[in-house]
Amino acid sequence: MSEDTEAKPPTVTPARVVIALCLIAPFVAMLWVSSYAKVEPTFIGIPFFYWYQMLWVVISTVLTMIAYKLWQRDQRARKGGASA
């Protein structure tokens, strides 16, 4: 290896694993229908099936925001800390 060659950062990093988990979790939760295909427990008269899905809308938003912030931080670190 020559001194001119910069070492590339690893492609798979802990931050990228967390990003992937944040983005995959809502899909897994929604595709596993048998886990929430029931009426009880109800919440203010709304069957579990419906309020569980609406709760995942909020959870998905939060997880996507976390993934985006982690991605921004990862990209800044890869560029040498330059502000974006």
Sequence and secondary structure as in RCSB ss.txt:
>XXXX:A:sequence
MSEDTEAKPPTVTPARVVIALCLIAPFVAMLWVSSYAKVEPTFIGIPFFYWYQMLWVVISTVLTMIAYKLWQRDQ
RARKGGASA
>XXXX:A:secstr
  TTS     SS HHHHHHHHHHHHHHHHHH GGGT    S BTTB HHHHHHHHHHHHHHHHHHHHHHHHHHHH
HHHTTS   
